[in-house]
Amino acid sequence: HEKDLSALYIKHILSTAYAKLNGLKIVMDCSNGANSEIAPVILRSLGAEVVAIFNEPNGININNGCGSTHLEALQKKVVEVGANVGIANDGDADRCLVVDENGEAMDGDQIMLICALELMKRNKLHDNMLVTTVMSNVGLHQAMKAHGGKTVKTAVGDRYVLEEMLKHNYSIGGEQSGHIIFSEFAKTGDGILTAVQLLCAMVRNNKSLSEMSGVMTKFPQILLNVRVKNKNGWEEKAAIQEVIKKYQEELGENGQILVRASGTEPLIRIMAEGPKQERLEQIAAAAEPTADDTPDVQTRSYAARGTQHGRDVYLFQPYYGVDRSFTEQYQKEAQRVAQASEGTYHYYKGDAATIDAVADAITDGGVVFFDSHGSTDYENGE
C-alpha cells in the first residue's frame, strides 16, 4: 500500500506541471525527511538533472543542519555544481524555500509573487488576489499592485491563509516561511508542489531565478522580541497603540509596524518594516519600552549586559537620532532597572560617555545610561 500511495502522489504532482524542466540543473535538499525518495523522482520525471542532498533519513537526522530551516549547505552546493536553482523542503515537506543560481536565498514572499504573477498571465488567479499574512514584506504587496494584482492579509498561520482562500475561492496564498497553498491542487502547504509550480514559471518565462525575483524589492524588516511577565492585554495599552499609530502614519504604504503576542512564549513581538534600516531600528527601539511597564531585571531589554566583580552591569543607550522624548523615556527605564537590581545608577552625557568613564562607573555593578544619542556602540559583555 505504501508504494501505491507514493505512486499516486507522484502522479498527482506531475499532473500539475505545465512545462517540462529539460535543461535545468537542480539541487534538491530533502532535509532527510518525508520526500527524500519522492522529490528527486518527480523532478527527474519532468526532465531535470537533479543533484539530491540530505536524502538519507535515518530517523534522527531530519532537519539536522539541512532543509528549509538551514539553507547554508544548499547555497554552497548550488554554486559548487553550477546549478540553475536549489530547492529546500523541511522534514515533513510542507514548506519550500529556494536558492537562485548565485546562491542567494529566496523566501516564501518571493516564491508566492512569482507564482501569482504567472497565474495571472494564465488567467488562473481568481480575482487577481494573493493571500498573505501580516508578516509578508511590503515589497510583495507593492509588486502585486504594480502588476495589476491585489493582496489580502490574514493573521499569522497557514490555517488562517487557508480559511481566507476557501471563503473566497482564492487560488494561492501562503507565508514568508514557505508554507504555500495552491488551492486547485491541495488544501495544505506542499513543498514539492510549490517547487514544481515555481520551476514551471521559470521555464515558461525563460528567465533565471535571480531575474524573476528582481520583480520584487524586499524592504528591510526588524523583528524585536520583548520578554514580558504577562503577554495578555497588550492591545489595551494606550502607549503601544499610540506608538503603532504614530509610526504607521509615518511609514504609510512604504512600511508597517506590527505588534503581536507570541502564541507559545511570554513574548511581545515587534516588527518594523520600511525602506530605511536605520529608521526601523529607531522605531523598534521606541516601541520596545511600551510593551511592558513592569521592570523585570532578568528579562528587560537593554543595549548591553555584562558582569563586573560578580555584579550584573546593564548599559542603556538610545539609538542614534531618536526623539528627545524617547531618550527621556529610556532613561526612566534605566533608573527602574537600577532600583530593581539594587545597583548604582550612573548618568553620562555627551563627551563624558567614554570607555574610561564606563570603567570607573561599573566597578560596583549597576546601570549606566549614556545620553550620547548613539555616538558610541558597545558590544554585549564589554
C-alpha positions as CSV (number, residue, x, y, z in Angstrom):
1,H,0.0,0.0,0.0
2,E,2.9,2.4,0.8
3,K,4.3,2.1,-2.7
4,D,0.9,2.6,-4.3
5,L,0.3,5.8,-2.3
6,S,3.7,7.1,-3.3
7,A,2.9,6.4,-7.0
8,L,-0.4,8.1,-6.7
9,Y,1.2,11.2,-5.1
10,I,3.9,11.4,-7.7
11,K,1.3,11.1,-10.5
12,H,-0.7,13.9,-8.9
13,I,2.2,16.3,-8.6
14,L,3.3,15.5,-12.2
15,S,-0.2,16.3,-13.4
16,T,0.1,19.9,-12.0
17,A,3.2,20.7,-14.1
18,Y,2.5,22.9,-17.2
19,A,6.1,22.8,-18.5
20,K,9.0,20.3,-18.8
21,L,12.1,21.0,-16.9
22,N,14.6,19.8,-19.5
23,G,17.9,21.7,-19.3
24,L,17.5,22.7,-15.7
25,K,20.1,21.5,-13.2
26,I,18.5,21.4,-9.7
27,V,20.0,20.7,-6.3
28,M,17.3,19.2,-4.2
29,D,17.7,19.3,-0.4
30,C,15.3,16.8,1.0
31,S,16.1,17.6,4.7
32,N,16.4,13.9,5.4
33,G,12.7,13.9,5.6
34,A,9.4,12.7,4.1
35,N,10.2,13.5,0.5
36,S,13.7,12.0,0.4
37,E,12.8,9.4,-2.2
38,I,9.9,11.1,-3.9
39,A,11.1,14.6,-4.7
40,P,14.1,13.6,-6.8
41,V,11.9,11.2,-8.7
42,I,9.4,13.9,-9.5
43,L,12.0,16.4,-10.7
44,R,13.8,13.8,-12.9
45,S,10.5,12.7,-14.3
46,L,9.9,16.3,-15.5
47,G,13.3,16.2,-17.3
48,A,15.6,18.0,-14.8
49,E,19.1,17.0,-13.9
50,V,18.9,16.5,-10.1
51,V,21.6,16.6,-7.5
52,A,20.0,15.2,-4.4
53,I,21.4,16.1,-1.0
54,F,20.3,15.2,2.6
55,N,18.1,12.4,1.2
56,E,19.2,9.6,3.5
57,P,16.9,9.7,6.6
58,N,17.8,7.5,9.5
59,G,15.1,8.6,11.9
60,I,17.2,11.1,13.8
61,N,18.9,13.3,11.2
62,I,15.7,15.0,9.9
63,N,16.2,18.8,9.6
64,N,19.6,18.4,11.1
65,G,21.6,21.3,9.5
66,C,19.6,21.0,6.3
67,G,16.3,21.7,4.7
68,S,14.4,25.0,4.5
69,T,15.5,26.0,8.1
70,H,19.2,25.6,7.3
71,L,19.9,26.8,3.7
72,E,23.7,27.2,4.0
73,A,24.7,23.8,2.7
74,L,22.2,24.2,-0.2
75,Q,23.6,27.6,-1.1
76,K,27.1,26.3,-1.2
77,K,26.2,23.2,-3.3
78,V,24.3,25.3,-5.9
79,V,27.3,27.4,-6.6
80,E,29.7,24.4,-6.4
81,V,27.9,22.4,-9.1
82,G,26.7,25.3,-11.2
83,A,23.0,24.6,-10.7
84,N,20.2,26.8,-12.0
85,V,18.3,26.5,-8.8
86,G,18.3,24.9,-5.3
87,I,15.1,23.6,-3.7
88,A,14.7,23.1,0.0
89,N,11.8,21.4,1.8
90,D,11.5,20.9,5.5
91,G,11.3,17.5,7.2
92,D,7.5,17.0,6.7
93,A,7.8,18.6,3.2
94,D,5.1,21.2,3.6
95,R,7.5,24.1,3.2
96,C,9.6,25.2,0.3
97,L,12.4,27.8,0.1
98,V,14.7,28.2,-2.8
99,V,18.2,29.4,-3.8
100,D,19.0,31.1,-7.1
101,E,21.9,30.3,-9.4
102,N,24.1,32.7,-7.5
103,G,23.5,31.0,-4.2
104,E,21.1,33.8,-2.9
105,A,18.2,32.6,-0.8
106,M,14.6,33.4,-1.6
107,D,11.8,33.3,0.8
108,G,8.1,32.5,0.6
109,D,7.1,36.0,-0.3
110,Q,9.2,36.0,-3.4
111,I,8.1,32.5,-4.4
112,M,4.4,33.4,-4.0
113,L,4.8,36.6,-6.0
114,I,6.4,34.8,-9.0
115,C,3.8,32.1,-8.9
116,A,0.9,34.5,-8.5
117,L,2.0,36.7,-11.4
118,E,2.4,33.6,-13.6
119,L,-1.2,32.5,-12.6
120,M,-2.3,36.0,-13.7
121,K,-0.7,35.6,-17.1
122,R,-2.5,32.2,-17.5
123,N,-5.8,33.7,-16.3
124,K,-5.9,31.3,-13.3
125,L,-5.5,33.8,-10.4
126,H,-9.1,34.2,-9.1
127,D,-9.9,37.9,-8.7
128,N,-6.2,38.5,-9.2
129,M,-5.8,38.0,-5.5
130,L,-2.8,36.7,-3.5
131,V,-3.5,35.8,0.2
132,T,-0.6,36.7,2.6
133,T,-0.2,37.1,6.3
134,V,0.6,40.3,8.1
135,M,4.3,39.3,8.2
136,S,4.7,39.4,4.5
137,N,7.0,42.0,3.1
138,V,5.6,45.3,2.0
139,G,7.6,44.9,-1.2
140,L,5.3,41.9,-2.1
141,H,2.2,44.0,-1.8
142,Q,3.7,46.8,-3.9
143,A,4.8,44.4,-6.6
144,M,1.4,42.8,-6.9
145,K,-0.2,46.2,-7.1
146,A,2.2,47.4,-9.7
147,H,1.3,44.4,-11.9
148,G,-2.4,44.8,-11.6
149,G,-2.9,42.3,-8.8
150,K,-4.2,42.5,-5.3
151,T,-3.3,41.1,-1.8
152,V,-5.2,40.4,1.3
153,K,-3.6,39.9,4.7
154,T,-4.5,37.3,7.4
155,A,-3.2,36.6,10.8
156,V,0.0,34.6,11.1
157,G,-0.5,30.9,10.4
158,D,-1.3,28.9,7.3
159,R,-4.7,27.9,8.8
160,Y,-5.8,31.5,8.5
161,V,-4.5,31.7,5.0
162,L,-6.5,28.6,4.0
163,E,-9.6,29.9,5.7
164,E,-9.5,33.1,3.6
165,M,-8.8,31.1,0.5
166,L,-11.7,28.7,1.0
167,K,-14.0,31.6,1.9
168,H,-13.4,33.4,-1.4
169,N,-12.2,30.6,-3.7
170,Y,-8.8,32.2,-4.0
171,S,-6.1,30.4,-6.0
172,I,-2.8,30.9,-4.0
173,G,-1.8,32.0,-0.6
174,G,0.9,31.4,2.0
175,E,3.6,32.6,4.4
176,Q,7.0,34.1,4.2
177,S,8.3,30.9,5.8
178,G,7.5,28.9,2.7
179,H,4.1,27.4,3.6
180,I,2.3,28.0,0.3
181,I,-1.1,26.7,-0.8
182,F,-2.3,26.2,-4.4
183,S,-6.0,25.6,-3.9
184,E,-6.5,24.0,-7.3
185,F,-4.3,21.1,-6.3
186,A,-4.2,20.9,-2.5
187,K,-5.7,22.4,0.7
188,T,-2.4,22.5,2.6
189,G,1.1,23.6,2.1
190,D,3.1,21.2,-0.1
191,G,6.8,21.7,-0.6
192,I,7.4,19.8,-3.8
193,L,4.2,21.0,-5.4
194,T,5.4,24.6,-4.7
195,A,8.7,23.8,-6.2
196,V,7.2,22.4,-9.4
197,Q,4.9,25.4,-9.9
198,L,7.9,27.8,-9.4
199,L,10.1,25.8,-11.8
200,C,7.4,25.7,-14.5
201,A,7.1,29.5,-14.1
202,M,10.9,29.8,-14.7
203,V,10.7,27.7,-17.8
204,R,7.7,29.5,-19.2
205,N,9.3,32.9,-18.8
206,N,12.8,31.7,-20.0
207,K,14.4,33.6,-17.2
208,S,16.8,32.8,-14.4
209,L,15.5,32.7,-10.8
210,S,17.5,35.8,-10.0
211,E,15.9,37.7,-12.8
212,M,12.4,36.7,-11.8
213,S,13.0,37.6,-8.1
214,G,14.1,41.1,-9.2
215,V,10.4,42.0,-9.8
216,M,10.1,42.5,-6.0
217,T,12.1,44.9,-3.9
218,K,12.4,43.5,-0.4
219,F,12.1,46.1,2.3
220,P,14.2,45.8,5.4
221,Q,12.5,44.2,8.4
222,I,13.4,44.4,12.1
223,L,11.9,41.8,14.5
224,L,12.3,42.6,18.2
225,N,11.2,40.1,20.9
226,V,10.4,41.6,24.3
227,R,10.2,39.1,27.1
228,V,7.4,40.1,29.5
229,K,5.7,38.9,32.6
230,N,2.3,39.0,31.1
231,K,1.7,39.0,27.3
232,N,-2.0,39.2,27.5
233,G,-3.9,42.5,27.2
234,W,-1.2,44.4,25.3
235,E,-3.8,45.7,22.9
236,E,-5.4,47.7,25.7
237,K,-2.2,49.6,26.5
238,A,-2.6,53.2,25.2
239,A,1.2,53.7,24.9
240,I,1.6,50.8,22.5
241,Q,-1.4,51.9,20.4
242,E,0.0,55.5,20.2
243,V,3.4,54.2,19.0
244,I,1.8,52.0,16.4
245,K,-0.4,54.8,15.1
246,K,2.4,57.4,15.1
247,Y,4.9,55.3,13.1
248,Q,2.3,53.6,10.9
249,E,1.3,57.1,9.8
250,E,5.0,58.0,9.2
251,L,5.6,54.8,7.1
252,G,2.4,54.9,5.2
253,E,2.3,52.5,2.3
254,N,6.0,52.1,2.4
255,G,6.1,50.1,5.6
256,Q,4.3,48.8,8.7
257,I,4.7,48.4,12.4
258,L,3.2,45.2,13.8
259,V,2.9,44.2,17.4
260,R,1.6,40.8,18.5
261,A,1.9,38.4,21.3
262,S,3.8,35.1,20.8
263,G,1.5,32.1,20.8
264,T,3.9,29.9,22.7
265,E,6.2,32.1,24.8
266,P,5.9,35.1,27.2
267,L,7.0,37.5,24.4
268,I,5.6,40.5,22.7
269,R,6.9,40.6,19.1
270,I,7.5,43.9,17.5
271,M,8.1,44.0,13.7
272,A,9.0,47.2,11.9
273,E,9.3,47.3,8.2
274,G,10.2,50.2,5.8
275,P,12.7,51.5,3.3
276,K,15.5,52.5,5.7
277,Q,17.1,50.1,8.1
278,E,18.4,52.8,10.5
279,R,15.0,54.4,10.9
280,L,13.5,51.0,11.6
281,E,15.9,50.4,14.4
282,Q,14.8,53.7,15.9
283,I,11.1,52.8,15.6
284,A,11.6,49.4,17.1
285,A,13.6,50.9,20.0
286,A,10.8,53.4,20.6
287,A,8.2,50.7,20.6
288,E,10.0,48.4,22.9
289,P,9.6,50.1,26.3
290,T,5.8,50.4,25.7
291,A,5.4,46.6,25.5
292,D,5.8,46.0,29.3
293,D,5.5,48.6,32.0
294,T,6.7,46.4,34.8
295,P,10.5,46.2,35.4
296,D,12.0,42.7,35.3
297,V,15.8,42.9,35.6
298,Q,16.4,39.4,34.2
299,T,14.3,39.8,31.1
300,R,14.1,43.5,30.2
301,S,15.9,44.6,27.1
302,Y,19.0,46.8,27.2
303,A,21.8,48.0,25.0
304,A,24.2,45.5,26.5
305,R,24.8,43.5,29.6
306,G,27.9,42.2,31.3
307,T,29.4,41.1,34.7
308,Q,31.9,43.1,36.7
309,H,33.2,41.8,40.1
310,G,30.3,39.3,40.3
311,R,27.7,42.0,39.8
312,D,25.4,42.5,36.8
313,V,26.0,45.6,34.7
314,Y,23.4,47.0,32.4
315,L,24.3,49.5,29.7
316,F,21.5,51.7,28.3
317,Q,22.0,53.8,25.2
318,P,19.3,55.3,22.8
319,Y,19.6,54.6,19.1
320,Y,21.1,57.4,17.1
321,G,18.7,60.1,16.1
322,V,15.8,59.2,18.3
323,D,13.3,61.8,19.6
324,R,14.3,63.6,22.8
325,S,11.1,62.3,24.4
326,F,12.2,58.7,23.8
327,T,15.6,59.4,25.3
328,E,13.9,60.6,28.5
329,Q,11.6,57.6,28.5
330,Y,14.6,55.2,28.1
331,Q,16.4,57.0,30.9
332,K,13.4,56.3,33.2
333,E,13.5,52.7,32.3
334,A,17.3,52.5,33.1
335,Q,16.5,54.1,36.5
336,R,13.8,51.5,37.2
337,V,16.2,48.7,36.4
338,A,18.9,50.2,38.7
339,Q,16.4,50.3,41.5
340,A,15.1,46.8,40.9
341,S,18.6,45.4,40.7
342,E,19.8,47.3,43.8
343,G,22.6,48.7,41.6
344,T,24.1,52.1,41.3
345,Y,22.7,54.4,38.6
346,H,25.3,56.3,36.5
347,Y,24.4,59.0,34.0
348,Y,26.8,60.3,31.4
349,K,26.0,62.9,28.8
350,G,27.8,63.8,25.5
351,D,31.6,63.6,25.6
352,A,31.5,62.2,29.2
353,A,30.2,58.9,27.8
354,T,33.7,57.4,27.3
355,I,35.2,54.0,27.8
356,D,37.2,55.3,30.8
357,A,34.1,56.7,32.4
358,V,32.3,53.4,32.0
359,A,35.2,51.5,33.5
360,D,35.1,53.8,36.6
361,A,31.3,53.6,36.8
362,I,30.7,49.9,36.7
363,T,33.2,48.6,39.2
364,D,30.4,48.2,41.7
365,G,27.9,46.9,39.2
366,G,24.6,48.7,38.4
367,V,23.2,50.6,35.5
368,V,25.0,53.1,33.2
369,F,23.0,55.4,31.0
370,F,24.6,57.2,28.0
371,D,22.9,60.3,26.9
372,S,25.1,60.5,23.8
373,H,22.4,59.8,21.2
374,G,24.2,56.8,19.9
375,S,27.6,58.3,19.3
376,T,29.3,55.2,20.8
377,D,28.4,51.5,20.4
378,Y,29.2,48.8,22.9
379,E,29.2,45.1,22.4
380,N,27.4,42.8,24.7
381,G,29.6,42.0,27.8
382,E,32.2,44.6,27.1
